[in-house]
Amino acid sequence: MRIIDATPPKNFPGQVIVLDNDLAERQPNKAFYLRVQVSETKVTIVPLDGEVTLPGARNAAVRSGYHPTHWLETRIGYPARLD
């Protein structure tokens, strides 16, 4: 077994919409979630169930009181800034 370090870098954005590509193939309505950095060591995941597009996921996060600045696809693995 090879151990990998999956710890994001210190400058990783605090609120990132994530598209889980593998889950999207099985359950498209559960493809998106919001990753919120609560503290240096704690992350909260907010499901964005029912959203199947990035604009829809972003709107759902904003309606819930969040302010995501980036998004990423799990297959790509690095955050891209939302415009």
N, C-alpha and C positions, 0 to 999 in steps of 0.2 A: 504494500500500500504506500502510495506517495501522498504526503501531507502537503496541502497548499495553504497559503495565507490568503484568505478572502477578505481581509480587513481593508475597507476603502481608505484612500489617502486622506490626510487631515483636511485638505481643501475640497473634499467631496461636498456637493451642494446639500443644503439642509432639507429641502423638500423636492423630491424627484418622483415624477410619475413613471411607473415601470410597466412595460408591456412584457408579460411572461409569454414568450412565443410558444413554448411547449404546451402550456395550459390553454392558450388561445386555440390551438388545434383541436383540443378535446372539448373545451367549454368556452366558446367565444364570448359569452356574456360575463365571464369572470377573468378576462384577459388582463385587465388593468388594476393596479393598486398604487397607492401613494406611500412612499417611504419617507418618514419624517424623523429627522435626527432630533431627539428630545434632549439628550445630554451627550457628553463626550463618549459615553459607553452604552447609551440606550437608544434604540430605534423603535418606533411604533409603525405598524403597518395599518393603513386605512384602505379597506376594500372599496373599489369603485365598480361594484357589480352592476351589470346591465349596460355598461358602456362598451361599445365595440369600435369606437374611433378615438383618436387622440384628442380632437377638439371636444368631444363629449366627455371624456375622462377629465380633461382640464376644467371644463365648466362644472362638473360634479364636485371636484375638489374645491373650487372657488366657492360654490354654493354652500359647502360644508365649513367654510371659514379658513381654508388653507390658501397659501400663495406659492404654488409650485413654480420654480424658476427653470427647471430642466426636466428632461424625460430621457429614458433609455430603453432599448430592447435588450432582453437578456442574452440573445445570441450575439449581439454586438458588444455589449458590456461597458460602454463608456457613455457618460451623460452628454446630451446635446441641449443647448440653451433653447428655451421656448421663446418665440418672437412675440 
